[in-house]
């Protein structure tokens, strides 16, 4: 099934001849490499699992993972244009290729626990090629598994939902890091980036949707005994909106002049604030309710009149 997926995607390449396909060990097999080379003249580079390389005469996994075997040790064999190699990094890496080989050898820096510093080890050319082309996918897998969302469930789609969240977060961090470097700023680590997203999501409160002036939201009359909520100051004193009185059949308590001992009711409401206000010949609470309070100014001390200069 994994080989069929590669073949289906390979047919979408416009110029398959003399192209190179890079894949990880889930898709790589000796039969796939030979089939792409013989039928489509397409080259292939990818890591492979030991049971999919056709048992070539290479160092065994037990010998490769011995402590006496230094990092950077490699063993390879080639037959009919297909190259198989075992290379020791942190663990054994098996590669199948019909494109790149061992030469030219280069170096790669790896952390040494004994000396507690980075040391250089030999690195074949096929590893450099693979890391250069597969770096984005492998890096994405690494970032999504660094701080994985602890979401366990028997339902498979719940785990898929958690993986999508981690993938979106890591992609957003990569974009943020690129923009921060362009602005000559020091980007925050991925862990702090995820903590900021978590803090914002936990403290976020639902805000009312923005309403257009020409399409006001229809007013829903409250039930009997239910109080209407007072609007916020930003909405109450926002003169960019058209605060217009609207007549309703139900009489409601005025939000401006009513008190516990003296209650006044009105059939006029504000179409923006959605509260009842008195509007008659004796009281005009509509105008007073929307008048912004003046800022408090401290009283100036009394000054004695100074004599005029002659």
C-alpha positions in Angstrom: 0.0 0.0 0.0 2.8 2.4 0.8 4.4 1.8 -2.6 1.1 2.4 -4.4 0.8 5.8 -2.6 4.3 6.8 -4.0 3.4 5.7 -7.5 0.1 7.6 -7.5 1.8 10.8 -6.3 4.7 10.3 -8.7 2.3 10.4 -11.7 1.3 13.9 -10.8 4.9 15.1 -11.6 5.0 16.8 -15.0 8.5 15.6 -15.9 9.0 12.3 -14.1 12.0 11.3 -16.2 15.3 12.3 -14.5 13.4 13.5 -11.4 14.3 12.4 -7.8 11.8 11.4 -5.2 12.6 11.7 -1.4 10.7 9.7 1.2 11.0 8.3 4.6 11.2 4.6 5.8 7.5 4.1 5.7 7.4 4.2 1.8 10.9 2.9 0.9 11.5 -0.6 -0.4 14.0 -2.2 -2.8 11.1 -3.2 -5.2 9.9 0.5 -5.3 13.3 1.9 -6.1 13.9 -0.6 -9.0 10.4 -0.1 -10.4 10.7 3.6 -10.6 14.2 3.4 -12.1 13.2 0.7 -14.8 9.8 2.0 -15.9 9.9 5.8 -15.3 13.7 6.4 -15.2 13.0 8.2 -11.9 15.6 8.4 -9.2 14.8 7.7 -5.5 16.5 8.6 -2.1 15.0 7.5 1.2 15.6 5.9 4.5 14.5 2.3 4.8 13.6 -0.3 7.3 16.1 -3.3 7.6 13.4 -5.8 6.5 12.8 -3.9 3.2 16.3 -3.7 1.7 16.7 -7.2 0.4 19.3 -8.6 2.9 22.4 -7.0 1.5 25.8 -7.9 3.0 26.0 -5.0 5.5 26.9 -4.7 9.2 24.2 -6.0 11.4 22.2 -3.7 13.7 23.7 -5.4 16.8 27.3 -4.6 15.6 26.4 -1.1 14.5 24.9 -0.2 17.9 27.9 -1.4 19.9 29.6 1.3 22.0 32.9 0.3 20.5 31.6 1.3 17.1 32.2 5.1 16.8 29.6 7.5 15.4 30.0 8.2 11.8 30.8 4.5 10.9 29.3 3.5 7.5 29.0 0.4 5.5 27.6 0.3 1.9 27.0 -1.9 -1.1 25.8 -1.2 -4.6 24.2 -3.5 -7.3 22.5 -2.6 -10.6 22.5 1.1 -9.9 20.8 0.7 -6.4 22.9 1.9 -3.5 22.3 0.6 0.1 24.1 2.0 3.1 24.1 1.7 6.9 25.4 4.8 8.8 25.7 5.2 12.6 24.3 8.5 14.0 22.5 8.4 17.4 21.1 5.1 16.0 21.6 3.1 12.9 20.3 4.8 9.7 19.6 2.7 6.7 19.4 4.4 3.3 18.4 3.2 -0.2 19.3 5.4 -3.2 19.5 5.4 -6.9 20.8 8.9 -7.1 23.5 10.0 -4.6 26.2 7.8 -3.0 28.9 8.1 -0.4 31.3 10.5 -2.1 32.0 13.3 -1.5 32.4 12.7 2.2 31.7 15.7 4.5 31.4 16.3 8.2 28.5 16.9 10.6 28.5 18.2 14.1 27.0 16.0 16.8 26.8 16.4 20.6 29.1 14.2 22.6 28.0 13.3 26.2 31.4 12.4 27.4 33.2 15.6 26.3 30.0 17.7 26.7 30.6 19.5 23.5 29.9 19.1 19.8 32.3 17.0 17.7 32.6 16.4 14.0 31.8 13.0 12.5 32.0 11.9 8.8 28.8 12.2 6.9 28.2 10.7 3.4 26.8 12.7 0.5 23.5 10.8 0.4 22.7 11.8 4.0 23.4 15.5 3.1 21.0 15.2 0.2 18.3 13.5 2.2 18.5 16.0 5.1 18.4 18.9 2.6 15.3 17.7 0.8 13.4 16.1 3.8 14.4 18.8 6.3 11.0 20.5 6.3 9.0 17.4 6.9 11.3 16.0 9.5 11.4 19.3 11.3 7.6 19.6 11.3 7.4 16.1 12.9 10.0 17.1 15.5 8.2 20.4 16.4 4.8 18.7 16.7 6.2 16.0 19.0 8.2 18.4 21.3 5.2 19.6 23.3 2.5 17.3 22.2 -1.1 17.9 23.3 -2.0 15.3 25.9 -5.2 14.1 24.2 -5.9 10.4 24.7 -9.1 8.8 23.5 -10.5 5.6 22.1 -12.0 7.6 19.3 -9.4 8.0 16.5 -10.6 11.4 15.3 -9.9 13.0 18.8 -6.2 12.2 18.4 -6.3 13.6 14.9 -7.8 16.8 16.3 -5.0 17.1 18.8 -2.4 16.6 16.0 -4.0 19.3 13.9 -3.7 21.7 16.8 0.0 20.9 17.3 0.7 21.2 13.6 -1.0 24.6 13.3 0.8 25.9 16.4 4.2 24.8 15.1 3.5 26.3 11.7 2.5 29.6 13.3 5.7 29.6 15.3 7.8 29.1 12.2 6.1 32.1 10.6 6.5 34.2 13.7 10.2 33.3 14.0 10.7 34.3 10.3 9.0 37.7 10.9 10.9 38.3 14.1 14.2 37.7 12.5 13.3 40.0 9.6 12.4 42.7 12.2 15.8 42.2 14.0 14.0 40.9 17.1 14.8 37.9 19.3 12.0 35.3 18.8 10.6 33.5 21.8 11.0 29.7 22.1 8.3 27.4 21.0 7.3 26.5 24.5 6.7 30.1 25.5 4.8 30.6 22.2 2.4 27.8 23.0 2.0 29.0 26.6 0.9 32.5 25.3 -1.6 30.9 23.0 -2.9 28.8 25.9 -3.2 31.8 28.2 -5.1 33.8 25.6 -7.5 30.9 24.9 -8.2 30.4 28.6 -8.8 34.1 29.3 -10.7 34.9 26.1 -14.3 35.9 26.6 -17.0 35.9 23.9 -17.5 39.4 22.5 -20.6 40.6 20.7 -20.3 40.4 16.9 -19.8 43.7 15.1 -23.1 45.1 13.8 -23.5 47.2 10.7 -25.3 50.4 11.1 -27.8 49.6 8.3 -28.7 46.2 9.7 -29.5 46.5 13.4 -30.1 43.3 15.4 -33.8 42.8 16.2 -34.6 43.5 19.8 -35.9 40.6 21.9 -38.3 41.7 24.7 -37.2 40.4 28.1 -39.5 38.0 30.0 -41.7 39.2 32.8 -39.5 39.8 35.9 -36.3 39.7 33.9 -34.0 42.7 33.9 -32.3 44.1 30.8 -28.5 44.4 31.1 -27.0 47.9 31.0 -24.8 48.5 28.0 -21.1 49.2 28.3 -19.7 52.7 28.4 -18.1 52.3 25.0 -21.5 51.5 23.4 -23.5 54.0 25.5 -21.3 57.0 24.6 -20.4 56.0 21.1 -21.6 58.8 18.9 -20.5 57.1 15.7 -23.7 54.9 16.0 -27.1 56.3 15.4 -28.9 56.1 18.8 -32.6 56.4 17.8 -35.7 55.9 20.0 -37.8 52.9 19.0 -41.4 52.3 20.2 -42.4 48.9 21.7 -45.7 47.7 23.0 -44.4 46.4 26.3 -43.7 48.9 29.1 -40.3 48.5 30.7 -38.4 50.1 33.5 -36.3 53.2 32.6 -32.6 52.5 33.0 -31.8 56.1 33.8 -34.3 57.7 36.3 -35.8 54.7 38.0 -34.9 53.8 41.5 -36.0 51.2 44.0 -38.6 53.5 45.6 -39.5 55.5 42.5 -40.0 53.4 39.3 -40.8 54.9 35.9 -41.8 52.9 33.0 -41.6 53.7 29.3 -42.4 52.2 25.9 -39.4 53.8 24.2 -36.1 52.0 23.9 -32.7 52.9 22.3 -32.2 50.8 19.1 -28.5 50.6 19.8 -28.3 50.2 23.6 -31.4 48.1 23.8 -32.6 49.6 27.1 -35.9 51.5 28.0 -35.7 55.2 28.5 -38.3 57.8 29.4 -39.3 60.1 26.5 -42.3 62.3 27.2 -43.2 65.9 27.9 -42.0 65.8 31.6 -38.8 63.6 31.3 -36.3 63.2 28.5 -34.0 60.4 29.8 -33.0 59.6 26.3 -30.8 62.6 25.9 -29.4 62.5 29.4 -28.6 58.8 29.2 -26.3 59.3 26.2 -24.6 62.4 27.4 -21.0 61.5 28.3 -20.0 62.6 31.8 -17.6 65.4 32.1 -14.1 64.5 33.4 -13.6 65.5 37.0 -11.4 68.6 37.4 -9.9 69.6 40.7 -11.0 73.0 41.9 -8.4 75.7 41.6 -7.4 77.5 44.8 -8.8 80.9 45.2 -6.3 83.6 44.2 -6.4 87.2 45.4 -6.5 89.8 42.7 -3.1 91.2 42.0 -2.7 94.9 41.5 -2.2 96.0 37.9 1.3 97.3 37.0 1.5 100.9 36.3 
